Amino acid sequence: MRSLAIRLARTAATIFGLVLVTFVLLRLAPGDPAELRFADPTQAPGPSALEAVARFREAHLLDRSLPVQFLQYLGPFDLSPRGHECFGGTGEHRWNGLLALDLGHEYLRPSVSIGSELARRLAVTLPLALVSALLAFALAVPLGIAQALRRGSAFDLLASLVTLTLYSTPVFWGALLLLALFGPAGLGWFPVMGSQAFETFGGAVRHSVLPVVCMSYGALAWISRQMRSAVLETVQQDYVLAARARGLPERAVVLRHIVRNSLLPTLTLVGQVLPWLVGGSLVVETVFEIPGMGKYAFDSLERREYDAVAACVLVSGLMTLAGLALSDFLYARFDPRLRHVER
């Protein structure tokens, strides 16, 4: 019970630190959402535009100090002019902020709820990340096992070279290369652009091939290297040598003793890969014009939508923490040594 309380306290402190750092960095970044909304590039701002900017900044507390803005963002009370009566507001909108489970509305599109928009974007990003993670594990685990069992062979050297190249290839460069090779300008095998295609299932599948490949190749290389190292370590264990000394068939030794025990360290990667892919989807979704959370974060950053960007960062952080907790749970569940200690 004490360890659970400590873990929860650390998680809460991590979330608060993430929220605070994200808030400060966004507010210190150059640019002003009020000026972006009311700016007219064809002419100099007149008195009416300056007055509209001032009203906008006052309504969203952008003219107040950073501590006041942070309290407004954190909640649960609304400190704006139409907020809670205890803080001089009209009482029209009493509750606001993260503690009130309110992510707010966009600056440039006031009718758009950030929470609703984020949920809609996650419905696109999560399936892509899940399929990418499944593809990466399905290919990386047998590849790592085969490399370890054929250590030093030509296959091992070639596979190591390929995985090292994939792991070293930046995602943005890989995405542009896939566009050039398989897009309309290249072989024309797959459509690659346009958010309209994700409105139908068939269009979503065809448009998802290249993004899934782009999102999964880095994870595939990383997982296969981890799996290879785990198998090489397991092969040297005494129980493997004892199994071979008892005359067990090599197939039984590999499947029952080597592979089964080598999968335990890989379990820690299960909960980490999916949040990593979701959080790293920004580049892929931007290049392929996919209307997911990564593209939403990028577009929001360009428009200085502070709360929208902070919401995307918060979701990525929460998924990472959940992934780490899942990894710990899986390791404790399937490792007999930890189960023995708990008993």
C-alpha positions as CSV (number, residue, x, y, z in Angstrom):
1,M,0.0,0.0,0.0
2,R,2.9,2.4,0.8
3,S,4.6,1.6,-2.5
4,L,1.3,2.3,-4.3
5,A,1.0,5.7,-2.5
6,I,4.5,6.6,-3.5
7,R,3.9,5.7,-7.1
8,L,0.8,7.7,-7.2
9,A,2.5,10.7,-5.6
10,R,5.4,10.5,-8.2
11,T,2.9,10.2,-11.0
12,A,1.0,13.3,-9.8
13,A,4.2,15.2,-9.5
14,T,5.3,14.2,-13.0
15,I,2.0,15.3,-14.5
16,F,2.1,18.6,-12.6
17,G,5.7,19.2,-13.8
18,L,4.8,18.4,-17.4
19,V,1.8,20.8,-17.3
20,L,3.9,23.6,-15.7
21,V,6.8,23.3,-18.1
22,T,4.6,23.0,-21.2
23,F,2.6,26.1,-20.0
24,V,5.7,28.2,-19.4
25,L,7.4,27.3,-22.7
26,L,4.3,28.0,-24.7
27,R,3.7,31.4,-23.1
28,L,7.4,32.4,-23.6
29,A,7.3,31.5,-27.2
30,P,7.1,34.4,-29.7
31,G,3.7,35.2,-31.2
32,D,0.4,36.3,-30.0
33,P,-2.9,34.5,-30.7
34,A,-4.9,37.8,-30.4
35,E,-2.8,39.5,-33.1
36,L,-3.1,36.4,-35.3
37,R,-6.8,36.3,-35.1
38,F,-7.4,40.0,-35.8
39,A,-4.4,40.8,-38.0
40,D,-5.1,41.9,-41.5
41,P,-2.0,41.5,-43.7
42,T,-3.4,43.9,-46.3
43,Q,-3.4,47.0,-44.1
44,A,-2.0,48.4,-40.9
45,P,-4.1,47.8,-37.7
46,G,-6.6,50.5,-37.0
47,P,-8.1,51.6,-33.7
48,S,-11.0,49.1,-34.1
49,A,-8.5,46.2,-34.6
50,L,-6.4,47.3,-31.6
51,E,-9.5,47.5,-29.5
52,A,-10.6,44.0,-30.6
53,V,-7.2,42.7,-29.7
54,A,-7.3,44.3,-26.3
55,R,-10.8,42.8,-25.6
56,F,-9.7,39.4,-26.8
57,R,-6.6,39.4,-24.5
58,E,-8.7,40.5,-21.6
59,A,-11.3,37.8,-22.1
60,H,-8.6,35.1,-22.2
61,L,-6.5,36.7,-19.5
62,L,-3.6,37.0,-21.9
63,D,-2.9,40.5,-20.5
64,R,-2.5,39.1,-17.0
65,S,0.7,37.7,-15.3
66,L,1.9,34.2,-15.9
67,P,0.9,32.9,-12.4
68,V,-2.7,34.1,-13.0
69,Q,-2.8,32.6,-16.5
70,F,-1.5,29.3,-15.0
71,L,-4.1,29.2,-12.3
72,Q,-6.8,29.9,-15.0
73,Y,-5.4,27.0,-17.1
74,L,-5.1,24.7,-14.1
75,G,-8.5,25.4,-12.6
76,P,-11.0,24.5,-11.3
77,F,-12.2,28.2,-11.0
78,D,-12.7,30.5,-14.0
79,L,-10.8,33.7,-13.3
80,S,-12.0,35.5,-16.4
81,P,-14.4,38.5,-16.4
82,R,-17.3,36.1,-16.9
83,G,-16.0,33.5,-14.4
84,H,-16.6,32.7,-10.8
85,E,-18.2,35.4,-8.6
86,C,-15.6,34.9,-5.9
87,F,-12.9,36.2,-8.3
88,G,-14.9,39.2,-9.6
89,G,-16.6,37.4,-12.5
90,T,-20.2,37.5,-13.6
91,G,-20.8,33.8,-12.8
92,E,-21.7,33.0,-16.3
93,H,-18.9,30.4,-16.5
94,R,-17.8,29.4,-13.0
95,W,-15.6,26.4,-13.7
96,N,-12.6,26.1,-16.0
97,G,-9.2,24.3,-16.4
98,L,-7.7,20.9,-16.1
99,L,-9.0,20.2,-12.6
100,A,-12.5,20.9,-13.9
101,L,-11.9,18.5,-16.8
102,D,-12.2,21.3,-19.2
103,L,-9.5,21.7,-21.9
104,G,-11.1,24.9,-23.1
105,H,-11.9,26.1,-26.6
106,E,-9.7,27.2,-29.5
107,Y,-8.7,30.9,-29.8
108,L,-9.3,31.2,-33.6
109,R,-12.3,28.9,-33.6
110,P,-14.2,29.7,-30.4
111,S,-16.9,27.2,-31.2
112,V,-14.5,24.3,-31.3
113,S,-14.0,22.4,-28.1
114,I,-10.4,21.2,-27.7
115,G,-11.5,18.1,-25.9
116,S,-14.0,17.1,-28.7
117,E,-11.5,17.9,-31.4
118,L,-8.7,16.0,-29.7
119,A,-11.0,13.0,-29.3
120,R,-11.8,13.1,-33.0
121,R,-8.1,13.3,-33.9
122,L,-7.1,10.5,-31.5
123,A,-9.6,8.3,-33.3
124,V,-7.3,8.6,-36.3
125,T,-3.9,8.5,-34.6
126,L,-4.5,5.6,-32.2
127,P,-5.4,3.0,-34.9
128,L,-2.4,4.0,-36.9
129,A,-0.1,3.7,-33.9
130,L,-1.7,0.4,-32.8
131,V,-1.3,-1.2,-36.2
132,S,2.3,0.2,-36.5
133,A,3.1,-1.3,-33.1
134,L,1.6,-4.7,-33.9
135,L,3.5,-4.7,-37.2
136,A,6.8,-3.8,-35.5
137,F,6.5,-6.5,-32.9
138,A,5.3,-9.2,-35.4
139,L,8.4,-8.6,-37.5
140,A,11.0,-7.6,-34.9
141,V,10.6,-10.5,-32.4
142,P,11.2,-13.4,-34.9
143,L,13.9,-11.3,-36.6
144,G,15.8,-10.8,-33.4
145,I,15.5,-14.5,-32.4
146,A,16.8,-15.6,-35.8
147,Q,19.7,-13.2,-35.6
148,A,20.7,-14.4,-32.2
149,L,20.5,-18.1,-33.1
150,R,22.7,-17.4,-36.1
151,R,25.1,-15.0,-34.5
152,G,28.0,-14.1,-36.6
153,S,26.5,-15.4,-39.8
154,A,26.0,-13.5,-43.0
155,F,22.3,-13.2,-42.2
156,D,23.0,-11.7,-38.8
157,L,25.4,-9.2,-40.2
158,L,23.1,-8.2,-43.0
159,A,20.1,-7.9,-40.7
160,S,22.1,-5.9,-38.2
161,L,23.2,-3.5,-41.0
162,V,19.6,-3.1,-42.2
163,T,18.2,-2.5,-38.7
164,L,20.9,-0.1,-37.8
165,T,20.2,1.9,-41.0
166,L,16.5,1.9,-40.3
167,Y,17.0,3.1,-36.7
168,S,19.4,5.8,-37.9
169,T,17.0,7.1,-40.6
170,P,15.1,10.2,-39.5
171,V,11.4,9.9,-39.7
172,F,10.9,13.0,-41.8
173,W,13.5,11.8,-44.3
174,G,12.0,8.4,-44.5
175,A,8.5,9.8,-45.0
176,L,9.7,12.0,-47.9
177,L,11.6,9.1,-49.4
178,L,8.5,6.9,-49.3
179,L,6.5,9.7,-50.9
180,A,9.0,10.1,-53.7
181,L,9.2,6.3,-54.4
182,F,5.7,5.1,-54.0
183,G,3.6,8.3,-54.3
184,P,2.1,9.7,-57.5
185,A,5.4,11.3,-58.5
186,G,7.1,7.8,-58.3
187,L,5.6,4.4,-58.8
188,G,2.1,5.6,-57.9
189,W,1.3,2.5,-55.9
190,F,-0.3,4.3,-53.0
191,P,-2.2,7.6,-52.5
192,V,-0.5,9.7,-50.0
193,M,-2.2,13.0,-49.5
194,G,-5.5,14.4,-48.5
195,S,-7.5,14.2,-45.2
196,Q,-10.7,13.5,-47.2
197,A,-9.7,9.9,-47.8
198,F,-10.0,9.1,-44.1
199,E,-13.8,9.6,-44.3
200,T,-14.2,6.0,-45.7
201,F,-12.7,2.7,-44.5
202,G,-11.3,1.8,-47.8
203,G,-9.7,5.1,-48.3
204,A,-8.3,5.1,-44.8
205,V,-6.6,1.7,-45.4
206,R,-5.1,2.7,-48.7
207,H,-3.8,6.0,-47.3
208,S,-2.5,4.3,-44.2
209,V,0.0,2.0,-45.8
210,L,2.9,4.4,-46.2
211,P,2.3,6.1,-42.8
212,V,2.2,2.8,-41.0
213,V,5.5,1.7,-42.7
214,C,7.0,5.1,-41.8
215,M,5.9,4.9,-38.2
216,S,6.9,1.3,-37.6
217,Y,10.4,0.9,-39.1
218,G,12.2,2.7,-36.3
219,A,10.3,0.6,-33.6
220,L,11.0,-2.5,-35.6
221,A,14.7,-1.9,-35.6
222,W,14.8,-1.0,-31.9
223,I,12.7,-4.0,-30.8
224,S,14.7,-6.5,-32.9
225,R,18.0,-5.3,-31.4
226,Q,16.5,-5.6,-27.9
227,M,15.2,-9.1,-28.7
228,R,18.6,-10.2,-30.2
229,S,20.4,-9.1,-27.0
230,A,17.9,-10.8,-24.8
231,V,18.2,-14.1,-26.7
232,L,22.0,-13.9,-26.6
233,E,22.0,-13.4,-22.9
234,T,19.5,-16.3,-22.3
235,V,21.5,-18.7,-24.4
236,Q,24.4,-18.4,-21.9
237,Q,22.2,-19.3,-18.9
238,D,22.8,-22.5,-16.9
239,Y,19.3,-23.9,-17.4
240,V,19.7,-23.7,-21.2
241,L,23.0,-25.6,-20.9
242,A,21.3,-28.1,-18.6
243,A,18.4,-28.6,-21.0
244,R,20.9,-29.4,-23.8
245,A,22.9,-31.7,-21.5
246,R,19.7,-33.7,-20.8
247,G,19.4,-34.4,-24.5
248,L,16.3,-32.3,-25.3
249,P,15.7,-31.6,-29.0
250,E,17.1,-28.3,-30.1
251,R,13.6,-27.1,-31.1
252,A,12.3,-27.7,-27.5
253,V,15.3,-26.0,-26.0
254,V,14.8,-22.9,-28.2
255,L,11.0,-22.7,-27.8
256,R,10.6,-23.7,-24.2
257,H,13.7,-22.3,-22.6
258,I,15.3,-19.7,-24.8
259,V,12.4,-17.9,-26.5
260,R,10.1,-18.0,-23.5
261,N,12.6,-16.5,-21.1
262,S,13.9,-14.0,-23.7
263,L,10.4,-12.5,-24.2
264,L,10.3,-11.3,-20.6
265,P,12.6,-8.2,-21.1
266,T,10.7,-7.5,-24.3
267,L,7.5,-7.1,-22.3
268,T,8.8,-3.9,-20.9
269,L,8.7,-2.5,-24.5
270,V,5.0,-3.3,-25.0
271,G,3.8,-0.4,-22.9
272,Q,6.4,2.0,-24.2
273,V,6.1,1.6,-28.0
274,L,2.5,2.7,-28.4
275,P,2.8,6.0,-26.5
276,W,6.1,6.6,-28.3
277,L,4.4,6.1,-31.7
278,V,1.4,8.3,-30.7
279,G,3.7,11.1,-29.4
280,G,5.9,10.8,-32.4
281,S,3.2,10.9,-35.0
282,L,3.6,14.7,-35.5
283,V,6.1,14.4,-38.4
284,V,4.3,11.5,-40.1
285,E,0.9,13.0,-39.9
286,T,2.2,16.4,-41.1
287,V,4.0,15.0,-44.1
288,F,1.1,12.7,-45.2
289,E,-1.6,15.2,-44.3
290,I,-3.3,12.9,-41.9
291,P,-5.9,14.6,-39.6
292,G,-4.6,13.0,-36.4
293,M,-3.4,14.3,-33.1
294,G,0.1,15.0,-34.4
295,K,-1.1,17.2,-37.2
296,Y,-3.5,18.9,-34.8
297,A,-0.5,19.7,-32.5
298,F,1.5,21.1,-35.4
299,D,-1.3,23.3,-36.8
300,S,-2.1,24.5,-33.3
301,L,1.5,25.5,-32.7
302,E,1.5,27.5,-35.9
303,R,-1.7,29.3,-34.8
304,R,-0.4,29.8,-31.2
305,E,-3.3,27.8,-29.8
306,Y,-1.7,27.4,-26.4
307,D,-4.3,25.3,-24.8
308,A,-4.6,22.9,-27.8
309,V,-0.9,22.3,-27.9
310,A,-0.7,21.8,-24.2
311,A,-3.6,19.3,-24.4
312,C,-1.7,17.3,-27.0
313,V,1.4,17.2,-24.9
314,L,-0.6,16.2,-21.8
315,V,-2.3,13.3,-23.6
316,S,1.1,12.1,-24.8
317,G,2.5,12.4,-21.3
318,L,-0.4,10.5,-19.8
319,M,-0.1,7.7,-22.4
320,T,3.6,7.4,-21.7
321,L,3.0,7.1,-17.9
322,A,0.2,4.6,-18.6
323,G,2.6,2.6,-20.9
324,L,5.3,2.5,-18.2
325,A,2.8,1.3,-15.6
326,L,1.6,-1.4,-18.1
327,S,5.2,-2.5,-18.7
328,D,5.8,-2.9,-14.9
329,F,2.5,-4.8,-14.5
330,L,3.3,-7.2,-17.4
331,Y,6.8,-7.8,-16.1
332,A,5.6,-8.5,-12.6
333,R,2.8,-10.7,-13.9
334,F,4.9,-13.0,-16.1
335,D,8.3,-13.0,-14.3
336,P,8.1,-15.9,-11.9
337,R,11.0,-14.4,-9.8
338,L,8.9,-11.3,-9.0
339,R,5.8,-13.4,-8.3
340,H,7.8,-15.4,-5.8
341,V,9.1,-12.2,-4.1
342,E,5.5,-10.9,-3.8
343,R,4.3,-14.0,-2.1
